[in-house]
C-alpha cells in the first residue's frame, strides 16, 4: 500500500494541478475536491513523483528483459529450464522417497484396513502432485511465450506495479529464484522485492494497454463529431454513460484510461506522462479506485466537451458556406468548396458513407466523382475512369480542400 501523506483539503488543488500539467481542461474545483480528497502538497510531492519513478522503472524492466533475451535466448526445448532443474529434481526425489515409504507400509498392512487406506490415499496424492507439477511446467513455457509478445512489443500499460512487472520479467527470462514446489506440486518462486514466496499459478495479472477503451473512445468522439452539437445536459449524460460503460465492462480500462495515451488524435495533449499523473498511486489507497474513477470521468468529459465545441463550430462554418454561396471563404468564391462543405456536412467521416455523382475541380478540370469514406480516408473515384489509379485518397476534408486550392481554379 502506498505511504500515507497529508490529506488536508486544499481549495487551490486544481489551479496548482494545471500548472503542473495535471490537466489541460477546465475542471470544476468542487467536484474534483470531493473526488480526490487529497491535498495539493500530496499531488505535487508524492503522486506525480512516484508515477514518474514507476513509469521509468517499467520501461527499464521491459528494456532489460528484451536485451537479455537478445543476448541469451531463453530455453524453450527443455520441459524444466536448467536454472530450475536442481530444485525441482530435489522435490521429485523427495516425493519418490515418500511414495516408496508409503508403498512399503501399505504392503505390510492388512488389506481393507483403515491404515492401508490412508497409506494408499497418500500414494495417490503424491502421484497427483507429480502429475500437476509436470502440467505446470508445460503451462510455464506457454505463459512465457505469451508474455514475451508484450515485453518485446512494449504493450504493457503504464498502469502496472513495477514490482509485479519485475517478478513476471524474471520468470520471462528464467532468472527468478525458485522455491521448492508445494505438497501439491505447484510451482513457487520468490518475490524479489519482498522475499515472499508466491505460487506461480497465483502470479499477478499485468495490465496491458486497453485497446477496447481506445476503440470505444474513438467511436464516442466520432459520434460527437457527426452530431456537431455542443454538450448540453442530455448529451453530457449520454457521454458520461458511455465513459462509465467503458470502465465498468473492461476491468483493465480504468487504469489504462488514467495512465495511457488512448485518445489518439482527438486531443492535442492528454498528458505528457500520464493522463492523470499519480492516479495509479492514489488508487492504491483505501477508496482510491472510486476517486480515480471520478477523476477519469471528469478528465475525459473535459476532452469530449472540447471535441463537441469544435465539431459544433465546424458545422456552423459548413452551414454558412452552403447557405451563403456568394460569400467569400478562406479560399475565395468556389462552388467546389461549397460542394466539399456540403459533403462534409452530410457524411463526416462515418465509415462506408457514400455520396455519388458530385462535380469537383481537383486538378484544374471539373469531373464527376463518387465519394466514399473508408478506413479513415476520403476516397474520390472518377466515374469516367474505372481503375484503381483513378481513386484519389485524402486523410481529411482539409486535405481535400487544400488539393482543390492548389489548382487556383475555383469552379
C-alpha positions as a Markdown table, in Angstrom:
| # | Residue | x | y | z |
|---|---|---|---|---|
| 1 | Unk | 0.0 | 0.0 | 0.0 |
| 2 | Unk | 1.2 | 3.5 | -0.8 |
| 3 | Unk | 2.6 | 5.6 | 2.0 |
| 4 | Unk | 0.0 | 7.8 | 3.6 |
| 5 | Unk | 0.7 | 11.5 | 3.4 |
| 6 | Unk | -1.2 | 14.7 | 4.2 |
| 7 | Unk | -4.9 | 14.6 | 3.2 |
| 8 | Unk | -5.9 | 18.1 | 4.4 |
| 9 | Unk | -8.3 | 19.7 | 1.9 |
| 10 | Unk | -6.8 | 22.4 | -0.2 |
| 11 | Unk | -9.0 | 24.5 | -2.4 |
| 12 | Unk | -6.0 | 25.6 | -4.6 |
| 13 | Unk | -5.6 | 22.0 | -5.8 |
| 14 | Unk | -6.9 | 22.3 | -9.3 |
| 15 | Unk | -5.2 | 25.6 | -10.0 |
| 16 | Unk | -1.9 | 24.1 | -8.9 |
| 17 | Unk | -2.6 | 21.0 | -10.8 |
| 18 | Unk | -3.0 | 22.9 | -14.0 |
| 19 | Unk | 0.4 | 24.5 | -13.5 |
| 20 | Unk | 1.9 | 21.0 | -13.0 |
| 21 | Unk | 0.4 | 19.7 | -16.2 |
| 22 | Unk | -2.1 | 17.6 | -14.4 |
| 23 | Unk | -4.9 | 18.9 | -16.6 |
| 24 | Unk | -5.3 | 20.9 | -19.7 |
| 25 | Unk | -9.0 | 21.2 | -19.4 |
| 26 | Unk | -11.1 | 23.4 | -17.1 |
| 27 | Unk | -12.3 | 21.3 | -14.2 |
| 28 | Unk | -14.9 | 22.1 | -11.6 |
| 29 | Unk | -12.9 | 22.5 | -8.4 |
| 30 | Unk | -15.7 | 21.4 | -6.1 |
| 31 | Unk | -16.3 | 18.1 | -7.8 |
| 32 | Unk | -12.6 | 17.4 | -8.0 |
| 33 | Unk | -12.1 | 18.2 | -4.4 |
| 34 | Unk | -14.8 | 15.7 | -3.4 |
| 35 | Unk | -13.4 | 13.1 | -5.8 |
| 36 | Unk | -9.8 | 13.4 | -4.9 |
| 37 | Unk | -9.8 | 14.2 | -1.2 |
| 38 | Unk | -6.1 | 14.9 | -1.4 |
| 39 | Unk | -4.1 | 18.0 | -0.8 |
| 40 | Unk | -2.1 | 19.9 | -3.4 |
| 41 | Unk | 1.1 | 19.1 | -1.5 |
| 42 | Unk | 0.3 | 15.4 | -1.8 |
| 43 | Unk | -0.3 | 15.5 | -5.5 |
| 44 | Unk | 2.8 | 17.6 | -6.1 |
| 45 | Unk | 5.4 | 15.9 | -3.9 |
| 46 | Unk | 4.2 | 12.3 | -3.8 |
| 47 | Unk | 1.8 | 11.1 | -6.5 |
| 48 | Unk | 3.5 | 12.7 | -9.5 |
| 49 | Unk | 7.0 | 11.9 | -8.3 |
| 50 | Unk | 6.0 | 8.3 | -7.7 |
| 51 | Unk | 4.3 | 8.0 | -11.1 |
| 52 | Unk | 7.4 | 9.2 | -12.9 |
| 53 | Unk | 9.5 | 6.8 | -11.0 |
| 54 | Unk | 7.1 | 4.0 | -11.8 |
| 55 | Unk | 6.9 | 4.7 | -15.5 |
| 56 | Unk | 10.8 | 4.9 | -15.7 |
| 57 | Unk | 11.2 | 1.6 | -13.9 |
| 58 | Unk | 8.6 | -0.1 | -16.1 |
| 59 | Unk | 10.5 | 1.0 | -19.1 |
| 60 | Unk | 13.8 | -0.2 | -17.7 |
| 61 | Unk | 12.4 | -3.6 | -16.8 |
| 62 | Unk | 11.0 | -4.1 | -20.3 |
| 63 | Unk | 14.2 | -3.0 | -21.9 |
| 64 | Unk | 16.4 | -5.2 | -19.7 |
| 65 | Unk | 14.2 | -8.3 | -20.3 |
| 66 | Unk | 14.3 | -7.7 | -24.1 |
| 67 | Unk | 18.1 | -7.1 | -24.0 |
| 68 | Unk | 18.7 | -10.4 | -22.1 |
| 69 | Unk | 16.5 | -12.4 | -24.5 |
| 70 | Unk | 18.5 | -11.0 | -27.4 |
| 71 | Unk | 21.8 | -12.0 | -25.9 |
| 72 | Unk | 20.8 | -15.3 | -24.2 |
| 73 | Unk | 17.8 | -16.9 | -25.9 |
| 74 | Unk | 15.5 | -18.4 | -23.3 |
| 75 | Unk | 15.4 | -22.2 | -23.4 |
| 76 | Unk | 12.2 | -23.4 | -24.9 |
| 77 | Unk | 13.0 | -27.1 | -25.7 |
| 78 | Unk | 13.5 | -28.2 | -22.1 |
| 79 | Unk | 10.5 | -29.1 | -20.0 |
| 80 | Unk | 12.1 | -27.6 | -16.9 |
| 81 | Unk | 14.6 | -24.7 | -17.6 |
| 82 | Unk | 18.1 | -25.5 | -16.4 |
| 83 | Unk | 18.1 | -22.8 | -13.8 |
| 84 | Unk | 15.3 | -24.6 | -12.0 |
| 85 | Unk | 16.1 | -28.3 | -12.6 |
| 86 | Unk | 18.1 | -28.9 | -9.5 |
| 87 | Unk | 15.4 | -27.6 | -7.2 |
| 88 | Unk | 12.6 | -29.3 | -9.0 |
| 89 | Unk | 14.6 | -32.6 | -9.1 |
| 90 | Unk | 15.1 | -32.3 | -5.4 |
| 91 | Unk | 11.4 | -32.1 | -4.8 |
| 92 | Unk | 10.8 | -35.0 | -7.2 |
| 93 | Unk | 13.3 | -37.2 | -5.3 |
| 94 | Unk | 11.6 | -36.3 | -2.0 |
| 95 | Unk | 8.2 | -37.3 | -3.5 |
| 96 | Unk | 9.6 | -40.5 | -4.8 |
| 97 | Unk | 11.1 | -41.4 | -1.4 |
| 98 | Unk | 7.8 | -40.6 | 0.3 |
| 99 | Unk | 5.9 | -42.7 | -2.2 |
| 100 | Unk | 8.2 | -45.7 | -1.7 |
| 101 | Unk | 7.9 | -45.4 | 2.0 |
| 102 | Unk | 4.1 | -45.4 | 1.8 |
| 103 | Unk | 4.1 | -48.3 | -0.6 |
| 104 | Unk | 6.2 | -50.3 | 1.7 |
| 105 | Unk | 4.0 | -49.6 | 4.6 |
| 106 | Unk | 0.8 | -50.4 | 2.6 |
| 107 | Unk | 2.3 | -53.7 | 1.5 |
| 108 | Unk | 2.8 | -54.7 | 5.2 |
| 109 | Unk | -0.7 | -53.6 | 6.3 |
| 110 | Unk | -3.8 | -55.8 | 6.2 |
| 111 | Unk | -6.0 | -55.5 | 3.1 |
| 112 | Unk | -9.0 | -53.3 | 3.8 |
| 113 | Unk | -7.7 | -51.8 | 7.0 |
| 114 | Unk | -8.0 | -48.1 | 7.7 |
| 115 | Unk | -4.3 | -47.8 | 7.9 |
| 116 | Unk | -3.8 | -49.3 | 4.4 |
| 117 | Unk | -6.5 | -47.0 | 3.1 |
| 118 | Unk | -4.6 | -43.9 | 4.4 |
| 119 | Unk | -1.3 | -45.1 | 3.0 |
| 120 | Unk | -2.8 | -45.7 | -0.4 |
| 121 | Unk | -4.6 | -42.4 | -0.3 |
| 122 | Unk | -1.2 | -40.7 | 0.4 |
| 123 | Unk | 0.4 | -42.5 | -2.6 |
| 124 | Unk | -2.4 | -41.3 | -4.9 |
| 125 | Unk | -1.9 | -37.7 | -3.6 |
| 126 | Unk | 1.8 | -37.9 | -4.4 |
| 127 | Unk | 1.1 | -39.2 | -7.9 |
| 128 | Unk | -1.4 | -36.4 | -8.5 |
| 129 | Unk | 1.2 | -33.8 | -7.2 |
| 130 | Unk | 3.8 | -35.1 | -9.6 |
| 131 | Unk | 1.3 | -35.0 | -12.5 |
| 132 | Unk | 0.3 | -31.5 | -11.6 |
| 133 | Unk | 4.0 | -30.4 | -11.4 |
| 134 | Unk | 4.5 | -31.7 | -14.9 |
| 135 | Unk | 1.4 | -29.9 | -16.2 |
| 136 | Unk | 2.5 | -26.6 | -14.6 |
| 137 | Unk | 5.9 | -26.7 | -16.3 |
| 138 | Unk | 4.0 | -27.1 | -19.6 |
| 139 | Unk | 1.9 | -24.1 | -18.7 |
| 140 | Unk | 5.0 | -22.2 | -17.6 |
| 141 | Unk | 6.6 | -22.5 | -21.1 |
| 142 | Unk | 3.4 | -21.4 | -22.8 |
| 143 | Unk | 2.9 | -18.4 | -20.5 |
| 144 | Unk | 6.5 | -17.3 | -21.2 |
| 145 | Unk | 5.7 | -17.3 | -24.9 |
| 146 | Unk | 2.6 | -15.2 | -24.4 |
| 147 | Unk | 4.3 | -12.7 | -22.1 |
| 148 | Unk | 7.2 | -12.3 | -24.4 |
| 149 | Unk | 5.0 | -10.7 | -27.0 |
| 150 | Unk | 4.1 | -7.9 | -24.5 |
| 151 | Unk | 7.6 | -7.4 | -23.3 |
| 152 | Unk | 9.2 | -7.2 | -26.8 |
| 153 | Unk | 6.2 | -5.3 | -28.3 |
| 154 | Unk | 6.2 | -2.8 | -25.4 |
| 155 | Unk | 2.4 | -3.4 | -25.0 |
| 156 | Unk | 2.3 | -3.2 | -21.2 |
| 157 | Unk | 0.3 | -0.4 | -19.8 |
| 158 | Unk | 1.9 | 2.3 | -17.6 |
| 159 | Unk | -0.7 | 1.2 | -15.1 |
| 160 | Unk | 1.4 | -1.5 | -13.6 |
| 161 | Unk | 3.0 | -2.1 | -10.2 |
| 162 | Unk | 6.7 | -2.3 | -11.2 |
| 163 | Unk | 7.2 | -5.0 | -8.6 |
| 164 | Unk | 4.7 | -7.2 | -10.4 |
| 165 | Unk | 6.4 | -6.4 | -13.7 |
| 166 | Unk | 9.8 | -7.2 | -12.3 |
| 167 | Unk | 8.5 | -10.6 | -11.0 |
| 168 | Unk | 7.0 | -11.5 | -14.3 |
| 169 | Unk | 10.1 | -10.3 | -16.1 |
| 170 | Unk | 12.3 | -12.5 | -14.0 |
| 171 | Unk | 10.1 | -15.5 | -14.9 |
| 172 | Unk | 10.2 | -14.4 | -18.5 |
| 173 | Unk | 14.0 | -15.0 | -18.7 |
| 174 | Unk | 14.2 | -17.9 | -16.2 |
| 175 | Unk | 16.0 | -15.7 | -13.7 |
| 176 | Unk | 13.5 | -15.9 | -10.8 |
| 177 | Unk | 14.7 | -17.6 | -7.6 |
| 178 | Unk | 12.7 | -20.8 | -7.4 |
| 179 | Unk | 11.4 | -22.3 | -4.2 |
| 180 | Unk | 10.5 | -26.0 | -3.7 |
| 181 | Unk | 7.1 | -26.8 | -5.2 |
| 182 | Unk | 4.4 | -27.2 | -2.5 |
| 183 | Unk | 2.9 | -30.5 | -1.5 |
| 184 | Unk | 0.5 | -30.4 | -4.4 |
| 185 | Unk | 3.3 | -29.9 | -7.0 |
| 186 | Unk | 2.5 | -26.2 | -7.6 |
| 187 | Unk | 5.5 | -24.1 | -8.7 |
| 188 | Unk | 6.6 | -21.4 | -6.3 |
| 189 | Unk | 9.1 | -18.5 | -6.8 |
| 190 | Unk | 10.4 | -15.8 | -4.5 |
| 191 | Unk | 9.3 | -12.2 | -5.0 |
| 192 | Unk | 12.4 | -10.1 | -5.4 |
| 193 | Unk | 11.3 | -7.0 | -3.6 |
| 194 | Unk | 9.8 | -8.8 | -0.5 |
| 195 | Unk | 11.5 | -12.2 | -0.4 |
| 196 | Unk | 8.0 | -13.7 | 0.0 |
| 197 | Unk | 7.1 | -17.0 | -1.8 |
| 198 | Unk | 4.4 | -16.8 | -4.4 |
| 199 | Unk | 2.6 | -19.6 | -6.2 |
| 200 | Unk | 3.3 | -19.4 | -9.9 |
| 201 | Unk | -0.4 | -20.0 | -10.7 |
| 202 | Unk | -1.3 | -17.1 | -8.5 |
| 203 | Unk | 1.1 | -14.7 | -10.1 |
| 204 | Unk | -0.3 | -11.2 | -10.7 |
| 205 | Unk | -2.1 | -10.2 | -13.9 |
| 206 | Unk | -0.3 | -7.5 | -15.7 |
| 207 | Unk | -2.3 | -4.7 | -17.3 |
| 208 | Unk | -1.9 | -4.1 | -21.0 |
| 209 | Unk | -2.9 | -1.0 | -22.8 |
| 210 | Unk | -6.7 | -1.3 | -23.2 |
| 211 | Unk | -7.4 | -1.4 | -26.9 |
| 212 | Unk | -11.1 | -1.8 | -26.0 |
| 213 | Unk | -11.1 | 1.5 | -24.2 |
| 214 | Unk | -9.1 | 3.2 | -27.1 |
| 215 | Unk | -11.6 | 1.9 | -29.7 |
| 216 | Unk | -14.6 | 3.0 | -27.6 |
| 217 | Unk | -13.2 | 6.4 | -27.0 |
| 218 | Unk | -12.6 | 6.9 | -30.7 |
| 219 | Unk | -16.2 | 5.7 | -31.5 |
| 220 | Unk | -17.6 | 8.1 | -29.0 |
| 221 | Unk | -15.5 | 11.0 | -30.4 |
| 222 | Unk | -16.7 | 10.2 | -33.9 |
| 223 | Unk | -20.3 | 10.1 | -32.8 |
| 224 | Unk | -19.9 | 13.6 | -31.2 |
| 225 | Unk | -18.3 | 14.9 | -34.3 |
| 226 | Unk | -21.0 | 13.6 | -36.6 |
| 227 | Unk | -23.7 | 15.2 | -34.4 |
| 228 | Unk | -21.9 | 18.6 | -34.4 |
| 229 | Unk | -23.7 | 19.7 | -31.2 |
| 230 | Unk | -22.4 | 21.2 | -28.0 |
| 231 | Unk | -22.8 | 19.0 | -24.9 |
| 232 | Unk | -26.0 | 20.1 | -23.2 |
| 233 | Unk | -27.4 | 18.2 | -20.2 |
| 234 | Unk | -28.8 | 15.4 | -22.3 |
| 235 | Unk | -25.7 | 15.0 | -24.5 |
| 236 | Unk | -23.4 | 15.2 | -21.5 |
| 237 | Unk | -25.4 | 12.4 | -19.7 |
| 238 | Unk | -25.0 | 10.2 | -22.8 |
| 239 | Unk | -21.3 | 10.8 | -23.0 |
| 240 | Unk | -20.8 | 10.1 | -19.3 |
| 241 | Unk | -22.8 | 6.9 | -19.5 |
| 242 | Unk | -20.6 | 5.8 | -22.4 |
| 243 | Unk | -17.5 | 6.5 | -20.3 |
| 244 | Unk | -18.8 | 4.6 | -17.3 |
| 245 | Unk | -19.7 | 1.7 | -19.6 |
| 246 | Unk | -16.2 | 1.6 | -20.9 |
| 247 | Unk | -14.8 | 1.5 | -17.4 |
| 248 | Unk | -17.4 | -1.0 | -15.9 |
| 249 | Unk | -17.3 | -3.5 | -18.7 |
| 250 | Unk | -13.5 | -3.7 | -19.0 |
| 251 | Unk | -11.5 | -4.4 | -15.8 |
| 252 | Unk | -8.3 | -3.0 | -17.3 |
| 253 | Unk | -9.9 | 0.1 | -18.7 |
| 254 | Unk | -9.8 | 2.3 | -15.6 |
| 255 | Unk | -6.1 | 2.1 | -15.0 |
| 256 | Unk | -5.4 | 2.3 | -18.7 |
| 257 | Unk | -7.5 | 5.4 | -19.1 |
| 258 | Unk | -5.7 | 7.0 | -16.2 |
| 259 | Unk | -2.2 | 6.0 | -17.3 |
| 260 | Unk | -2.0 | 5.5 | -21.1 |
| 261 | Unk | -2.5 | 7.9 | -24.0 |
| 262 | Unk | -5.6 | 6.4 | -25.6 |
| 263 | Unk | -7.2 | 9.4 | -27.1 |
| 264 | Unk | -5.3 | 9.4 | -30.4 |
| 265 | Unk | -5.6 | 12.5 | -32.5 |
| 266 | Unk | -8.7 | 13.8 | -30.7 |
| 267 | Unk | -6.8 | 15.9 | -28.2 |
| 268 | Unk | -3.6 | 17.8 | -28.6 |
| 269 | Unk | -2.3 | 16.6 | -25.3 |
| 270 | Unk | -3.9 | 14.1 | -22.9 |
| 271 | Unk | -0.9 | 14.2 | -20.6 |
| 272 | Unk | 2.9 | 14.4 | -21.2 |
| 273 | Unk | 3.5 | 11.5 | -18.8 |
| 274 | Unk | 0.1 | 10.1 | -17.9 |
| 275 | Unk | -3.4 | 11.5 | -18.5 |
| 276 | Unk | -3.8 | 11.6 | -14.7 |
| 277 | Unk | -0.3 | 11.7 | -13.2 |
| 278 | Unk | -0.2 | 10.0 | -9.9 |
| 279 | Unk | -3.6 | 8.4 | -10.4 |
| 280 | Unk | -2.3 | 4.9 | -10.0 |
| 281 | Unk | -0.6 | 5.7 | -6.7 |
| 282 | Unk | -3.8 | 7.3 | -5.4 |
| 283 | Unk | -5.9 | 4.3 | -6.4 |
| 284 | Unk | -3.8 | 2.0 | -4.1 |
| 285 | Unk | -5.1 | 3.7 | -1.0 |
| 286 | Unk | -8.5 | 2.9 | 0.7 |
| 287 | Unk | -11.3 | 4.1 | -1.5 |
| 288 | Unk | -8.7 | 5.1 | -4.2 |
| 289 | Unk | -10.4 | 3.3 | -7.1 |
| 290 | Unk | -13.6 | 5.3 | -6.7 |
| 291 | Unk | -11.6 | 8.5 | -6.5 |
| 292 | Unk | -9.6 | 7.5 | -9.6 |
| 293 | Unk | -12.8 | 6.6 | -11.5 |
| 294 | Unk | -14.2 | 10.1 | -10.7 |
| 295 | Unk | -11.0 | 11.8 | -11.9 |
| 296 | Unk | -11.0 | 9.7 | -15.1 |
| 297 | Unk | -14.6 | 10.6 | -15.9 |
| 298 | Unk | -14.1 | 14.3 | -15.2 |
| 299 | Unk | -10.9 | 14.4 | -17.3 |
| 300 | Unk | -12.3 | 12.8 | -20.4 |
| 301 | Unk | -15.6 | 14.6 | -20.1 |
| 302 | Unk | -13.5 | 17.8 | -20.5 |
| 303 | Unk | -11.9 | 16.4 | -23.6 |
| 304 | Unk | -15.2 | 15.4 | -25.1 |
| 305 | Unk | -16.6 | 18.8 | -24.4 |
| 306 | Unk | -13.8 | 20.4 | -26.4 |
| 307 | Unk | -14.4 | 18.0 | -29.2 |
| 308 | Unk | -18.1 | 18.8 | -29.2 |
| 309 | Unk | -17.4 | 22.6 | -29.2 |
| 310 | Unk | -15.0 | 22.3 | -32.1 |
| 311 | Unk | -17.4 | 20.0 | -34.1 |
| 312 | Unk | -20.2 | 22.5 | -33.5 |
| 313 | Unk | -18.1 | 25.4 | -34.7 |
| 314 | Unk | -17.1 | 23.4 | -37.8 |
| 315 | Unk | -20.7 | 22.5 | -38.6 |
| 316 | Unk | -21.7 | 26.2 | -38.3 |
| 317 | Unk | -19.0 | 27.2 | -40.8 |
| 318 | Unk | -20.1 | 24.5 | -43.2 |
| 319 | Unk | -23.7 | 25.5 | -42.9 |
| 320 | Unk | -22.7 | 29.1 | -43.6 |
| 321 | Unk | -20.8 | 28.1 | -46.7 |
| 322 | Unk | -23.8 | 26.1 | -48.0 |
| 323 | Unk | -26.4 | 28.8 | -47.3 |
| 324 | Unk | -24.3 | 31.7 | -48.5 |
| 325 | Unk | -22.8 | 30.5 | -51.8 |
| 326 | Unk | -22.0 | 34.1 | -52.9 |
| 327 | Unk | -19.9 | 34.8 | -49.8 |
| 328 | Unk | -16.1 | 34.8 | -49.6 |
| 329 | Unk | -14.5 | 31.8 | -48.0 |
| 330 | Unk | -10.9 | 31.5 | -46.9 |
| 331 | Unk | -10.3 | 30.0 | -50.4 |
| 332 | Unk | -12.3 | 32.5 | -52.3 |
| 333 | Unk | -15.7 | 32.1 | -54.0 |
| 334 | Unk | -15.9 | 28.4 | -55.1 |
| 335 | Unk | -18.7 | 26.0 | -56.0 |
| 336 | Unk | -16.1 | 23.2 | -55.5 |
| 337 | Unk | -15.6 | 24.3 | -51.9 |
| 338 | Unk | -19.3 | 24.7 | -51.4 |
| 339 | Unk | -19.8 | 21.1 | -52.5 |
| 340 | Unk | -17.0 | 19.8 | -50.3 |
| 341 | Unk | -18.6 | 21.6 | -47.4 |
| 342 | Unk | -21.9 | 20.0 | -48.2 |
| 343 | Unk | -20.4 | 16.5 | -48.4 |
| 344 | Unk | -18.5 | 17.0 | -45.2 |
| 345 | Unk | -21.7 | 18.2 | -43.5 |
| 346 | Unk | -23.6 | 15.1 | -44.7 |
| 347 | Unk | -21.0 | 12.3 | -44.5 |
| 348 | Unk | -18.5 | 13.4 | -41.9 |
| 349 | Unk | -16.0 | 10.5 | -41.5 |
| 350 | Unk | -18.6 | 7.8 | -41.0 |
| 351 | Unk | -17.3 | 4.5 | -42.2 |
| 352 | Unk | -18.7 | 3.3 | -45.6 |
| 353 | Unk | -20.8 | 6.5 | -46.1 |
| 354 | Unk | -21.2 | 7.4 | -49.7 |
| 355 | Unk | -22.0 | 10.4 | -51.9 |
| 356 | Unk | -22.3 | 9.8 | -55.6 |
| 357 | Unk | -22.1 | 11.9 | -58.7 |
| 358 | Unk | -20.7 | 15.2 | -57.4 |
| 359 | Unk | -18.8 | 17.6 | -59.7 |
| 360 | Unk | -15.5 | 18.8 | -58.2 |
| 361 | Unk | -12.4 | 20.6 | -59.6 |
| 362 | Unk | -9.4 | 18.9 | -58.0 |
| 363 | Unk | -6.8 | 19.2 | -60.7 |
| 364 | Unk | -7.9 | 22.1 | -62.9 |
| 365 | Unk | -10.7 | 20.2 | -64.6 |
| 366 | Unk | -14.2 | 19.7 | -63.2 |
| 367 | Unk | -15.1 | 16.0 | -63.1 |
| 368 | Unk | -17.8 | 13.8 | -61.6 |
| 369 | Unk | -16.8 | 11.7 | -58.6 |
| 370 | Unk | -18.3 | 9.1 | -56.4 |
| 371 | Unk | -17.2 | 9.7 | -52.8 |
| 372 | Unk | -16.8 | 7.0 | -50.1 |
| 373 | Unk | -15.5 | 7.1 | -46.6 |
| 374 | Unk | -13.4 | 4.0 | -45.9 |
| 375 | Unk | -10.6 | 3.2 | -43.4 |
| 376 | Unk | -10.5 | 6.8 | -42.1 |
| 377 | Unk | -9.9 | 8.1 | -45.6 |
| 378 | Unk | -12.0 | 10.1 | -48.1 |
| 379 | Unk | -11.9 | 8.2 | -51.5 |
| 380 | Unk | -12.8 | 10.1 | -54.7 |
| 381 | Unk | -13.5 | 7.7 | -57.6 |
| 382 | Unk | -13.5 | 9.3 | -61.1 |
| 383 | Unk | -16.7 | 8.0 | -62.7 |
| 384 | Unk | -15.2 | 8.1 | -66.2 |
| 385 | Unk | -12.1 | 6.1 | -65.3 |
| 386 | Unk | -12.9 | 2.8 | -63.6 |
| 387 | Unk | -9.4 | 1.9 | -62.3 |
| 388 | Unk | -7.6 | 1.9 | -59.0 |
| 389 | Unk | -5.4 | 4.7 | -60.2 |
| 390 | Unk | -8.5 | 6.8 | -60.7 |
| 391 | Unk | -9.1 | 6.8 | -56.9 |
| 392 | Unk | -7.9 | 9.9 | -55.1 |
| 393 | Unk | -7.3 | 9.4 | -51.3 |
| 394 | Unk | -7.4 | 12.1 | -48.7 |
| 395 | Unk | -6.9 | 11.9 | -44.9 |
| 396 | Unk | -9.3 | 14.8 | -44.2 |
| 397 | Unk | -11.6 | 17.3 | -45.7 |
| 398 | Unk | -9.0 | 19.9 | -45.1 |
| 399 | Unk | -6.6 | 17.9 | -47.3 |
| 400 | Unk | -9.2 | 17.7 | -50.0 |
| 401 | Unk | -9.8 | 21.4 | -49.9 |
| 402 | Unk | -6.0 | 22.0 | -50.0 |
| 403 | Unk | -5.8 | 19.8 | -53.1 |
| 404 | Unk | -8.5 | 21.9 | -54.8 |
| 405 | Unk | -6.9 | 25.1 | -53.7 |
| 406 | Unk | -3.7 | 24.3 | -55.5 |
| 407 | Unk | -5.4 | 24.4 | -58.9 |
| 408 | Unk | -6.2 | 28.1 | -58.5 |
| 409 | Unk | -9.4 | 27.4 | -60.4 |
| 410 | Unk | -12.4 | 27.9 | -58.3 |
| 411 | Unk | -15.1 | 26.4 | -60.4 |
